[in-house]
Amino acid sequence: MWTREPRETPPMAVIVPDRHQQSLPKVQPRPAAHLLTASQISRELNTTAEGLSDAEAAKRVQQYGRNELDDGGGRNGVRIFIRQVVNAMILILIMAMAVSFAIKSWISAGVIAAVVAINIGVGFIQEYAAEKTMESLRTLSSPSANVVRASEAKVIPTAELVPGDVVELRVGDTIPADIRLIECFNFETDEALLTGESLPVAKDASIAYKAGEDVGVGDRLNLAYSSATVTKGRATGYVVSTGMNTEIGRIAESLKGTNSRIRRPVARESGHVPWHAYIRAGLGTIKDEVFKFLGLNVGTPLQRKLSMLAIVLFGVAVLFAIVVLAANKFTNNSDVIIYAVATGLSMIPASLVVVLTITMSMGTKRMVKRNVIVRNMSALESLGAVTNICSDKTGTITQGKMVAKRAYIPGHGTYTVDDINDPFNPSVGALLFSKSKPTDSSDPDNEDETSNVAPRPVDIAQHTAVHAVQTFLHTASLCNLATVHQSADGQWHCRGDPTEVGISVFASRFHYGREKLMAPLPGTAETEGTVTPPENLPKNDTGSQWTQLAEFPFDSDVKRMSVVFRRQLAIPDLAGNITSEMVFMKGAVERVLDLCVSMRTADGDVEFTEDRKQEILENMEALAAEGLRVLALAAREWRGGVSDWRGHPRADVEKGMVLLGLIGLYDPPRPESYGSVKKCHRAGITVHMLTGDHKATAQAIAQQVGIIPRALYKVPPAILRAVVMTAAEFDKLSDEEVDALPILPLVVARCAPQTKVRMVNALHRRNCFVAMTGDGVNDSPSLKAADVGIAMGSGSDVAKGSADIVLTDDNFASILNAIEEGRRMFDNIKKFVLHVLAENIAQACTLLVGLAFKGSDGLSVFPLAPVEILWIILITSGFPDMGLGMIDATADVMIRPPHDRIRGVFTFEVMLDMVVYGFWMSALCLASFLLVVFGFGDGRLGSGCNSGFNDSCGTVYRARATTFTCLTWFALFLALEMIDLRRSLFRMTPGSTKYATQWLYDVGKNRFLCGAAFAGFITIFPIIYIPGLNNKVFLHIGISWEWAIVFVSTLLFFFGVELWKLAKRIYIRRYLANSSGEAVHDPEADLDMGAFSRYTTMAMTRSFGMRGTATMQDGEKLGKVTGAGE
């Protein structure tokens, strides 16, 4: 029925799915994957359930290529070069160059040509590097696949999948390749992208279609297709096709070249397309292309804003050029025309958008090193504005390594596990038993050892003989997807969710591991206490002791999981049956208790009365108060006789349960979580913990990591009720009641997906800027609703697809890293924008005021020659601004409030600085020119000094050289002053004892910026003194005593800038910090002051209707001073 290819061909490039697909020439095609059984597929692919080895996988990647769709993209040098040439700023320079050539101003035209060439060259090199960086980031942020390789579970990028890989699929995953299923439970996929089918498709791994059957793509129930999404259940399978050989790849191949940016006319309901629809579509297409060319509809919001700024400045440049011509009576003198062009160019920030793009791409690269992958570039601009973080607990704030510490079986006693140094090893640690209940003692270690309830070592054989314990362990082991096994080298390995791993390890301590229970009946070589690796076990073998029939997976809405198992009995029971069927359940205590009708004790089953239910809840509270995550276990016999479990209603199974007991798992907080939360408070960021755990558990962990103060007894009851809430308490409040709360809860327990969305919306109503974490499918709505969605690297592909950034290490500290990088990048963007615009103001003011200097020929004598202007634009803008984009964060970056997201980079402080620095630089330049000409010179402005040197132009040429040197140095030194917008350049490291030299270390750390400034500084000397270059190109001559004016002006420049910074610091300390609270607050520090003042103040002001004041804890108060407090 099927054959192998000759040995000289690769063993498995792709299994041809059907007769519609390509066949390999001169080779008998393989049969379709859906026609083969699981064992046949395994042989055909030369693989096993253990998975491929890493070496074999690497070999197959080389043979078959990466698992990627060919989008025709990648780095394209020609396309990048064209993009550099065909953009608005460069084209303006080219137009200026054309004007220069037209009026035969060869030198100016040549200099502009050099400026264009350098801008294009530098832009090409930097954007090519940026494209390379972004390409690597796209690879990192691509969906991942859970594979088994050499018996080890791994998470790898989907691009690294090869035919023969064993892939594990779960709810929320995007299927990474075409896969032949070998095992599935309640597995359904959404294949609308491939087949157009709107409803999920239920899969069945056991089906193998017969040869000759014409089974369409959508009807192959034993295949899962690339790019489909898992909507229900779980499955395992072999990869059979990757990349362009998948079904979705063939569709992509057929669609190549069909994309068009041309708008199509919209037809009426009758199908008729009126003539004006074509005109509207044509005009819309033209508008799209013009806006794209101008950068108004592409890129991030900040990039679009800066593109709009460039257009405004272009309009200003045209206006200034007209002013220059008008001041000289619109003469057709070529010198006046080229000066007008140069004046206009002085207002064009040619490098601004390029520098922004480079800064953002380098920022994303830095974030990767800090375990943060940016999927949406807009998030880079948003991170610095975050005022509230809503974080999950498990694996983010905590370590995600669950250890089952306590297990309580009603009427029997409590098991305790101590001295654990390896959470995956069931053979280490002390297993103790006490007849007491969790409510009897909060610390079992302090119980009297002589008491009959004191914890004692467990005799496993004795305890597992108790029926209640047996059922409890059966449920713990079988209602569980995790696997725990010992490899040949003695190491213990686990696969699965941390909570289930912890429960499975606990069951394995009693030799009730899942693999052992699902092994064949006694009679094999298996011995007590050993654990068989899962890859050597049969899949749903009917000869096993326990065989799984159905699974109802954990859902964040119902908060429980159930499975149905059939047990193969060694001897018939009293009724002559050789099999029995059981339903096992675990989940949130409240959700499980609601389904229970009886409770199993050591003496048998008893009715589950309200009193017994209350007793269980009290014991749950006792365990939760220890910081344990508490789950309830239940079971019942099943006599439904269902032959096909697909689509069977969950409610029919999950009822009439028998409560078995409670199990408490401890997930220790990450060591860095406490410090990270404290840093958030110092940065003006409020942290909320939204978790599915019990209220007491959540409160205990939140206190440990500093989200809420430890001394809650000091908090007024009205405030305390809002600090920690359950989702049920929060959800039953209307929006008006939520808005009336004195504060929004810092801890929400038993949180459901819809609760997260409501929390985001409530924070938005309080004008907060929210970051939300999530990892599951149901977290997608809240991730999209948040301003910054943060997905976990171990989470579902659906969650990652909805998020703006992904944490590769699932660590809360990485969120802080992302915010710090976002703030650093935002600060740097402000710095180079301020530098560029202040320099533009300085040039424009100098040139326009200089129009008042009239020579003897009646024309304006220019204080700066056109070539000098172009040189300043070239040497003081691009490279120093790139350096400003690279500098490290300032010392106070995480002790300042979040920035104002509405104003963005154009804060009041930046706008004021821009005017002050620009006017100060211009004033000094004009003063230098006047001193040389009128103060120490003969006062003659000469004639024809704009076109060439003559005897009357000596004074003007020296004044011009002085002004040129001053403005160049001012622009370069201003870039150094921009390293910190407030601190002195000479005292950027507070507390340093190197009073005279510390500034050299601070400046030297920014090597690129320092190098760019130094290069611009020394190039002044050859330009001034090389004969021919100075008087014929730059229209100035060498200077001597004028250097005194340059140095004095430079000192005055530093004095003015430092004096302005000092004035800002005094103002901020004296006024802003006292009146508006620029200093951020730590809630625990406030509490230590004795009043929990921030929250109680809000409660009082709320009662007076001061709604705006009541929301200060969420960051609005801090945002009020952002304009001057950044």
N, C-alpha and C positions, 0 to 999 in steps of 0.2 A: 504494500500500500504506500510505503514511503521509502525513499532511498537517500543515501548520503552522496554528497558531491565527491569527485575525485580528490585525493589527498593534496594535490598541488594547489587547490583553491583554498581560501580561508575557510575554517570550519563553520563559521556562522556570521555572514555579513548582515543578512536580513532574511526573515522568513516571509515568503511572498504570501500576503493575506488572501488573495483570491485571483480569479482569472482576469480581473480588470486591471491588476497591477502589472508593473513591468516584470518581465522574465529575463533571467540572465542568458545571454546569447551562448549557444553551443554547449549549454549545460542543462541537464534535465532539471526543471524547476522543482523546488521543494513544495510539498503540499501545504495548503493553508494552515495557519497556526490553530484555527478553531476546529480543525479536523483531527488534531492530535490529542492524546491523553497527556496527563501531567508527566508520566514516566517517559513517554515518547518525546515530549518536548525537552525533558532533561537530557536525554541521550543525544538528541539532535543538536542541542546547544552546547553539549559537552560541559555540563555543569551539574551541581547537586544542590540540595536544600541548604547545605552549609555555605553556599555562595562561592564566588570566585576568590582567588587570592589577589592581593594587591598587585603582585607582579603580573599575573595573567590579565587583570583588568587594564593595567597600563599598556600591555602588549596589544590588547584589543582596541584601545583608544587609537593607537598608531595605525592599526589595520583598517578600522571602520570609520575613523573620524569622531569628532565630538558630537554630542547629542544636542545639536543646535539647528535651528531653522536658518536657511540662507536668506538673510534680508538684503543682501547686496550692499550692506553697509560697511562698517569698519572704518579705519582711518583711510582717508583718501586725500593725498597731498594736493592734487589738482583742485579738488573741491574746496579745500581749506584756503588755498592760494586765491582762488576766485572770490571767496567770501571776504578775504582781506582787501582785495582791490575794489570789489563792488559793494562798498558800504558808504553811507552818507558822508562821514567825516573825511574819508580819503578822497572821495569824489570832489568835495569842496576844495581840498588842497590841490587836486588835479586841475580844477577850474581856475584856481589862483595861478597855478603854473602856466596854464594856457594864456591867461591875461598877460602875464609877464613876458612870455614869448611874443605875444601879439604886439606889445609896445616895445619890443626889442630890448627889454631889460634882462640881458643874458645872465648876469651874475645872480640876480634875484631868482630868475627862473631855475638856474642851476641849483641854488640852495634849496628852493622848494622841492625840486626833484629829489635832492638828497634826503630831505625830510620825509618825502613820500616813500622813498626806497627803504629808509631805515625803519619807518613805521610798519611798512608791509613785511619787511624781513623779520623784525622782532616779533610782530604779531603772529606771523606764520609759525615761527619756532615755538613761541609760547603756546599758541592754540593747538599746535600739533602735540606738544607735550600734555596739554590739558585734555585733549581727546584721548590720548593714551591712558591717562589717569582715569577718565570717566569710563572708558571701555573696561578697565579692570574693575571699577566699582560696579558696573552693570553685571559683570560676572559674579561679583561677591553678593550682590543683592538679588540675583536670580533665584527662583524657587529651588529648594533643596529636596533631596530624596533620601528616604530612610532605607538603607540597604543592609544586607547581611553579607559580610565578606570574611571568609575564613572563620565562621561561627561567631563573629563579633558584629554587633549592631553599630552602624556608623551613619552619620549624616553627611552627605556629600552634595556638591552642586549638581544639578540635573545634567549639566553639560558633560560630566564625567561618567555618566551611565553608559554601559556597553551591553550588547546582546549577551544574555546569560546571567546577568546580575539578578539577584533575588531582592525584590523590592517589597517593603511592607507599607500598606496604605491604610490611612485612617481618615476620620471625618475632617473635612477642611483641606485635605491635601489636593493640590493640583497634580494630576497623574503625569509623571515625567516622561513617559515613553509608552509605546504600545506594549501591553503586558498580557501574557497568558496566565490567567488566574489558576492557582493550584489549591487555594483555601480561601473561603470567604464566609462571613457571618453577617446576615442582614445587610449585605453590601449593595449600595445603590450609587449610581453616578449620574451627574447631569451632563448629557452629551449634546445639549442644544447647539453648542458651537460647531459641532461636527455634523450632526444629523438633522438639526432643526426641531427635534423632539422636545417639547416643553416640559414634559414630566420626567422625573428621574427614572432610570432603568435599573431594575433589580437584576443582579448578576448571579450566576450559578457556576461554580468552578467544576462541578462534577460532569457537566455536559460535554460530550465530544460528538460533533456532527459527523454524519456519514459523507464519504466522498461522493461527489455528484450532486449533493444538495445545494440549491441556489439560495444561500443564506446571505441576506443583505448585511451591510456594515452595522446597521442599528439593531439587527436581530441576533448578533453573535454574543450570547450572554456569558460566554467564558472568556471574553476579551475585555480589557479596559484600555481606553484609547487616550493617547497623549493629549494634554490640554483640557480633558474633561475634569470635573471637580467631584470629589467624593462627598456625597450628601448624607450618607448614613452607613454605619457599620465599619467593618475593617476587612482587610484581605491581604493575601500574600500571593506573589506571582513571579514569573520569569519575564525579563525584558526580551521581546522578540524583534522589535524594530526601533530604531532611533533616528533622530534628526529628520532629514528630508525623506526618509523611507517610511516614516509613520503616515497614518492616514491624514493627519492635519498637515504634514509636510507636503503631501501630494496636492492638497488644496492650495497651500501657499505657492507651490510651483506653478499651478495653473493660473494663479492670480497675478503673477509677476507682470509688471509693466502696465497694469490696469489702473493704478492709482492716478488720480488727476486732481490738480488744484483748481480746475475750472469749475465754477458754480454752474449747476444745471437749472434750467427754468422750471418753476413749480407749476404743475398742471392743476386745473380746476377739478372739482369733484366729477365732472362729466368726462374728464380725460383730455379736454381741449387745452392747448397751451396758447394763451393770447400773445400777441406780438410784443406787448410791453414787458412780459415776463422775461423775454430774451434780453431786452435792454437792461432790466434790473439785474439779471444774472451777470451780464457783461460788466456793468458798472461795479457790482459787488466784487467780481474777480479782480478788476483793476484796483479797487480799494484795498483788497487783501494783499495784493502784491506790493502796492506802495507802502502800506503800513508795515509789511514784512521787511521791505528795504530799509525803512526808517527805524525798524526795531520796536515798533509800537504794539505789535501783537505776538511777539515771540519772546522767549526768555522768562525770567522770574519777574515778579512785580517791581523789584528794585531796578532791575535792568531796564524794564519798560519806563520807569519813572526817570531814570537817567537819560534814556533816549529822548524822552519828551523835553528834558532840560536842555539837551544838546540842540534840539530844534528851536527852543526859545532863545538860546544863546546865539544861534545862527541868525535869527531875526534881529537880535541886538547888534550882531556883527555887521549886518547889512546897514542898520541905522547908523552905526558909528562910521562906516565907510562913507555914507552920504554926508555926515557931519564934516568929515575931513575934506571932501570935495567942495562942500558949501563954504567952508572957511577959506578956501582958496578960489572962490567964485567959479567953481566947476570948470576950471582950466583943463585943457587937454594935455598939460605937461605930464610927461611919462613918470617923472619922479613923484608927483603928487598922486597920480593914479596908483603906483606901486605902494606908496605909503598908505593910501586908503585900503588897499588890499591887505597889507600887513597889519594895519590896525584892526581890520575885521577878523583876521586870523588869530589875533591875540585873544579873542573872546571864544575861540573854538577849542573845547577840551578834547583834542583829537584822540587822546589815549584813555579817556575816562572809562568807556564801556569795555575796552579791551582789558584794562587793568582790573576792572570789576570781575570780568569772566575768569581771569587768571587767579585772582584772589579767592574766588569761590571754589574753583577746581582744586587749588592747593589746600583750601580748608577742608574739603571732603577727604583729601588724602591724609591729612593730619588726624581726622576723626577716625579713619580706619585703624590707625595705630592705637586708638583709645577705645576700640571695640564698638564703634558706631558706624553703621553703613547708611549713607544718605540716599534715599530713593527719590525724594522730591526736593529739587534744589531750592524751592521756595521755603522749605523748612529751615534752611540756613539763616534766613532773614528773621524767621519767627522765633527761633530758640531763645534769643536774647530777651524776648518780650514775655516769656512764660512767667506767670505769677502763681500758678497752682499746678501741682503734679498729682494726678490721681493714679496711684500705683497698686498693682496686685501685690500679694504677700509672698505666696509660695514660689520659691526659686528666684525671686527678684529682690525682695528685702531679706528673705531667708535663703539658706543654702540649697534648698531643693533636695536635700538628702534625708528622706523620712526614715525615722527609726521608731518601730513600735515599742513604746516604753511600758504601756500598761494595757491589760485586757481584763475586762470584768464580765464574769458569767453569773447571772442572777442565781442566788441560792447555792452557789458553789464557792466563789471567792474571786480573788484578784491576782493576776500574774503580773510580775514586774521584771523588766530586763534592765540590768545595770552593767557598768564597766564595759561599755562597747567602744572599741577602737577601730573596728572595721564594720561599717553599716551593712556590707553585702555578705558578710560571713556568718552563717547561722551557727557555726560551731564555737564561736568565741562569745564571751560575756557571761554574766551570771543570770540564770533563769530562776526566779524566786516565786513562791506562791504564798498567799495569805488568805485566810478565810474571811478577812475583813472586807468591807466595801470601801470604795474610794471616799465616801463621805465620812468614814470613821477616822481617817487620818490623812492630812494633806501631805505628810512626809512619811512614807513607809519606813524609811531608814531609822527613824527615831522611835519606832515602836519597841516596846520591851521584849527582848528576845525570849523571856520566859513565858510570855503570854501565848495562849493557844491560837492567837491570830497573828503572831509575829511572822514575817516573811521567812520561808525556809526553802532550801534547794528543792527542785522539782524532780521527782521520780517519773520519768517520761512514761514508762510502761504502766505505772499505776494510774496516772492522770488520763492517759488516752483510753483507758478502759471505761471511763465515765462517758455515757452516751451524750450528755450535753456538751462535753468537751469535744467529742468526735464530730458532732454536727457543726460546732463552732469552727473547728479547724477545716472541715470539708468546705464550708462556705468561704472561709478566708482564702483557701487555696484555689478553689475552682471558680469563684466569682471574681476573677482576677485575670488580667491579660499579661502580667509580667512573668518573666522566666528567670529563675535562679538556678545556676548549675555550676559544677566544679569541673574545670578543665583538667587535662591529663597532667599538667604541671602543678596541680594542687591549688591554683588560683580560682577564686570565686568570681563569677561574672553575672551581671544582671542586665536585663533588657526590659524597658517599659516605663510607665509613669512612676515617679518617685513614691507617691502614696501607695501604689499597688506593689512596688518593689518592697517597701517596708512591711506590708502585710504578708507578702509571700515569704520573706525571710523569717518572719515570726512563725508562720506555719511550718517552715522547714526545720525549725528548732525541735519540733515534735516529730520530725520525719514524715510530715504530711505535705511534702512538696507537690506542686501541680504535676510535674513530669512523672513522679512516682505513681500518683493516683491514676494518671491516664495511661500508664504502662499496661501491658498484657497481664492477665490473671497470674497468680502464683504458679510456679512450675518452670519459670525461666531462671536464668543464672543470676538474676538480680538479688541482691542481699539487702537486709534492713539497714537503713541509714545512708545508703549510697544514692546518688542523684544522677539520673541519665541525662546527658545533654539533649536539648530539645530537638536538634537536627536528626537525632537517631531514633526519635519516637514516631510512631505512626500518626498520620493526620486523620482524626475521626475514625480510627479503626474500630469496627464494631466488636472486636475481640478484647478491647481495653476494659479495664475495670470501670472507668467512667468515660462516657462519650458525649461530647457536647452536641446538643440538638438545635439550640437557638440562643441568641444573645440580644438583649435589649440594652444598648450601650448607655453609658453615663451621659446625661444631658444637663446643661446648666440651668434648665428650667425645672425639671423634675428632681434633679440632684440625687439620683440614685442609678444603680445598674443592676440588672437581673440577667441570669443565665438559666437555661434549662438543660439538665444532664440526665442521661440514662446510665444506670448502673448495671453492670453484668455481675450477677450473683454467682458465687462459686457453687452453691447448692440451692435448690429451689426453696422458696419460703413456704409457709403453711398453706398458702393458696395454690401452690404449684407454680408460681411465677419464677422465671429465671432472670427477669429484669425488673427494675423499678425506676421511676423517673422522679426527679427532684427539681424544685425551683430554688435557687440561691440568690440572695439579694444583699447588697451593701449600699450605704449612702448616708446622707445627712440624717442625724438622729430624728429630728422632727418629722422628716418626710417618710422615714421607715416606720416610726411608731404609729403614724396615722393609718398604716395598712395592716397593722398587727391585731390579731384577735386573741392570741394566747401567748404565753411566755414559757420557755423551756428552762427548767431548773434541774438540779442534780437528782431531784426526786420525781421528775416527770413534768408534763405540761400542765400549766394552770391558766385560768382565765386572765386575760390582760385587762384588769379593771383600771379605773381612773386613779385609784390610790397607787397601784403598781406603776402606772405610767408616770405619776408624779415622782415616785421613788427613783425611777430610771433617770428622769430629767435632773433630779438633784445630784445623782452620781455623775451624770454628764457634766453638770456645772462644776463639780469638784475636780474632774479631770481637766476640763477646759481652763480652770483657774491656774493650773500648773503650766499653762502655755501649750497644752496638747491639742492637736486636731482630732476630734472625736467623731468616729463613725459607728453606726449601728449595723449589726449583721442579723439577717433573718432568713428563714427557709420554710418550705412546706412541700408536701408530696404533691405530685402532679398526676392527675388521672384524666387529662383532657383528650388523649388519643389523637393528637394533631398529626396529620401525615405531611402537610406542607406548611412550614412555619413562615414562609414569605408573606408579609402583609398581615400576619396575625396580630390582633389588637393587643397592645401592651397592657391595657387595663384588665383584660381577661386573665392575665398571668399574675399581675402584681396586686393580689388581694388575698385576704384570709391568711396572712403570714404568721409565722411563729417567731417571736423575738428570741434571739440566741444570746445577745450580749453586746458589749461596747468594746471598742479598741481605740486606744489613744496613741497618736503618733506625734513625735517631737521633731520639728524642723528648726534647728538652731538658726538664729539670725546670722547673716554674714558679718564677719568682724568689722567690715568697713561701713556697714549700713548706718550705725549710730553717728559716726563722723560725717557721713554724707548728708544725713538729715539735718544735722546741726549746720552744715555749710549752706544748705538750702534756706534755713531760717535766717542766717546771716545775710544771704543774698536777697532777702525779701520774698522768698518763695514758700508758700504754704503747702505742706505735704498731706495728702489724704490717702488713706489705705482702704481700698475696696477689695474685700476678700470673701470667699465662700465659706470661711470658717465660722465657728460659733462665736457669739459675741464675747464671751469671757476669754476665749483663745485669742481672738483678734486684739482685745484690749491689752492682754498680757504682753503680746509681741510688740504692739504699738508703744507700750511704755518702755520696753527694753531698748527700742531703737530711737526713742525720743520724739516720736510723732505726737504723743500726748504726754503731759507731765506725769511723773510718778506719784506726786502727792495730790491725787485727785480729791482728797478729802477737803482741800482748801477751796475747791471750785464750788461756786453757788449751785444749788441743785438745778435751777432753771437752765444754767449754762451746761452743766454736766449732762443733762438729758439730750442735749443737741451734740455734744462732743462725740459720743459713741452711740450709734443707732444700728438697728438691724434694717435690712432692706424692706421687711414688712412694715416696720414703723415709718420708714421714710416714704415708701410708696403709697401709703394710705393718706398721706398729706396731699392736699391740693397744691397747685403752684403758688397760690396766694399764701397758704400756710407755710410753705417752704420759704418763701421770700420774707415771711415775718419772723423766721427763726433768728435768734441773736447771732448765731454763726451757722455755717453749713457744717455738717458732721465731718470730723477729722478721721473717723473710723466708721465704715459701713460693713457690717457683718452679714453673712448669708446673702451676699450680693448677687443679683441676677443681671443679665445683660441689659434689660430695659432700665434697671436702676442706674447703671452706669450712664446711660443716655440722659436720664433725668438729672443726674448729678452734673453732667456737662452743661446742660441747658440752664440749670439753676445758677451755676457759676457764671455763665455768659450773661445772665440777667443782672448779675452783680458786677458786670464790666471786667471780668477776669479773663485772662488769656491762659488756656488750659492745655496741658499735655496729659494724654491718657495712654496707659499701657494696656496691652492685651495680647493674647496668644491663641484664642480659640476662634472657631467660625463665628459664634454668636457675638464676639467682641467687635466685629467689623462695623456695626452701626455706631458704636461709641467712638471707635478710632476715627471714623469719618466725621463724626460730629465735633470732635475735639479740634482745636487749632493746630496741634501737633500730635499726630498719631504715632505711637511707639510700639512696635511689635517685637516679640521675643524671637531670637534666632532659632529656638527650638519649637516655636509655635507653628500653627497651620499656615499653609501657603495663602489661604484666603485672608487671614489676618495680615500677613506681610504685604499682600497686594493692596490692602486698604490703608496701610501705614505710610507715614512720611519718612521715618527712620527705623532701622532695625538694630537691636542690640545683639551682637554676636555672642556675648557671654551671659545674657539674661540678668545682668547685675544692675541694681539700683544706682550704684556709684557711677555706672556708665552714662546714666541719664544726666547726672551732674556734669560729667565730662563733656557731654554734648552741649549742655547749656553754657558751660564755660567757653567752649570753642565757638559757639554761636555768638556769645557776647564779645569775645576777642575779635572775631571776624567783623562784627557790626562796628565795633570801635575803630578797627583799622579802615573800614570803608569810610566812616566819618572823617578819619584823619586825612586820607588822600583826596576825598572830595573837598574838604576844607582847604587843603593845600593848593589844589588846582584852581578853585574859584577865587581864593585870596590872591593868588598870583595873577589871575586874569584881571581882577579889579585893579591891582597895582599897575599892570601894563596899560590897561585901558585909560586909567586916570592920568598916568604919565604922558601918554601919547596925545590924549585929547587936550589936556592943559597946555601941552607943548605947542599946540596950534597957535597960541597967542604970541609965540616968539616969531616976529616977522623980520626977514632979512631986507637988505636994501633993494631987492628986486620985487618986494611986495608979497612974496610967497612965504609960507610958514617955514621956519627952520626946525627940522625935526630933532628932538632931544635924543632919539634913538633911530638909527638907520634901519630900513626894512630888513636887511640881512641880519642885523643884530637881533631884531625882534624874532625872526625865524629861528635863530640859533638858541635864544633863550627858551623858546617853545620846545625845541628839540632836546636840549641838554638838561633842562630843569623840570620837565614834566614826567615823561614816560618812565625812565629808570628809577628816579627817587620815589615815584608813586608806587611802582611795583615793590620797592623796598618797604614802603609803609604798609603795604598789604601783607607783608610777611612777618612783621615784628611780633614778638611774644606779647602775651597779655600783661597788662599793668598789674601792679601789686593789689590794687583795690577792685579788680574786676568782679570778684565774687563777694564783695561787701557793699555793693551798691544795689539800689532797687532795679527791677527790670526796666528796660527802656520803653518809651512811649511808642507803641506800634502804629499809631495813627500818624504822628509826625515823621516817624522813620529817622533817617539820617539828618534831615533838615530841622534839627531842634533849634530852639531859640538861642541856645549857647553857640551852636555852630554858625548860625546866621550872623550873630553879633560878632563872633570871632572873625568871620570872613570879612566883614566891613572894617573892623578895627585894624586887622593885620594888613589888608589891602591898602587902606588909606595911609597907614603909617609907612609902609614900604614906598608908596608913591610920593609921599611928602618928603621922605629922605632923598629919594632919587631926584626930585625936582630941586630940592635945596642944594644938592651936590652940583647939579647943572648950573644953577644960578650963581653959586659961589665961584665956580671956575670962570664963568663968563663975566659976571658983574662984580663979584666980590673981590677976586684977586686978578681978574683979567682986564682987558681993555674995553669990555662991553660991546665989542663989534660982533655982529652976527653974520657979517659977510654977505656975499652974493653967489648964488649957484652952488652953495655948499651941500645941497641934497644930491647932486649928480657927480661931483668930483672935487678933488682938492685943488685950491688955488691959494694965493698969498693971503687972501682975506679970511681964510677958513681955519687958520691954526687954532684959534681959541675955541671955536665951535667943535673942532675935531677932538681937542683934548677934553672938553666938557662932555662930549658924546662918549668917549672912552671911559671917563669916570662914571658916568651914569650907567653905562653898560656893565661895568664891573660891579657897581653897587647892586643893581637889580639882579644880576646873576647870582652873586653871593647871598643876597637876601633870600632869594627863592630856595637856594640849596640849604641855607641855615634854617629857614622856616621848616623845611622837611624834617630836620633834626629836632626842632622844637616840637613838632607834631608827634613825637614818640609818646609823649604824655600831654594831654590837652590842659592839665591843671598843674602838675608838679613842675618844678623848675628843672630845666635841662641839666643843671649842675647839682641837683639833689633829688634824683629820681628813686634812690634807694634809701628810705627812711631808716635811721638807726646806724648807718654806716659811719665808721670812724675815719674813713679815707676822704677827708673833707675836700682836699684839693684834686684828687685823682679819680674819685669814684665815677664822675661823669664820663671819663674815658672808657671805663669798663662797661658802663651802661650803653654808650653809643657803639662801642666795639662789638657788643653782642649781636647787633643787627648788621651783619657783614655786608649784605647786599646794599642796604641803604647807605651804610658808611662808605662803601666802595663807589657807589654812584655819586655821592656828594663830593668825595675826594677827587674823582675824575673830573667832575664839572669845575671844581675849584682850581685845579692846576691847568686846565685847558685855556683859562683866561690869559695866561702869560704869553704863549705863542701867538694867540690871536691878536694881542695888543702890540707885540714887538716884531713880528716877522714882517719885513718890508714887502710891500706889494699886497700881501694878504690883509694888512691893517688898513692902508689908506685907499686901496682900490676896491676891495671887496666889502669890508665892514665899515668903510668911510669914517675911520678914526685914526689917530696916530698915537705913538707911545707917550706915556705920561711919566712924570718924575715926582715933583712936589705934590701933585694931586693925590698921591697915595695916602698922604696924611688925611685928606678929606674922606677917602675910601675907608680908612681904618676908623676914623672918628665916627663916620656914618654907621659902620658895622657895629661899633660899640653901642651907639645910640639905638640901633635896631634891637640888639640883645636886651638893652636896658628897657626899652619900651615893651617888648614881648614879655619879659620877666615881670615887669611892673604890672602888666595886665593880668598875668596868671596869678600874681599875688593878690590883686584886688578880687579876683574870682574866688580864691581860696578863703579870703576873709569874709566875703559876702556869704558864701555857702556855710561856713562855720557859724557865723554870727546870726544870720537870718533864716536861711532855709532849714538848717538842722534844728533850730529852736521852734520855728513856726509850723513847718509842714512835715517835719519828721523824715528828712532824707535818710537818717540813720535807721536801718531796718531793725526789726524786733524779733527776739527769740521767745516763743511762748513760755518755755520753761524758765527762762531768766525772769520774765515778767512775773511768773508765779512765785519764784523765790523772793521777789520783792514783797510778797505777802498779799497780793490782791488779785492776781490774774487780771491785771488792770485793763489790758487791751480788750478782753472779752466782756468784762463787767461794764466797762464804759460803753461798749456797743449795746449791751442790754438796756442800759439806762437811756441812751440817746434814741434807741428804737422806740421806747415808750413815749418819747416826745415827738415821734414822727420824723426824726432826722434819718431818713432812710439811707442817704448817701454816707453819713458818718458810720452807720452800722455795719458797713461792709469793709471797713478798713483792714480787717484781718486778712482779707483776700487780696490785698495788694493795691486797691485803688488809691489809697492815700499816698502810697509811694510813687504812683504814676503821676501825681499832680506836679511833682518837682522834676520829672524826668527831663523836661526841656533844658533846665539849667543844671540838672543833677546827674547827667550821664557820665 
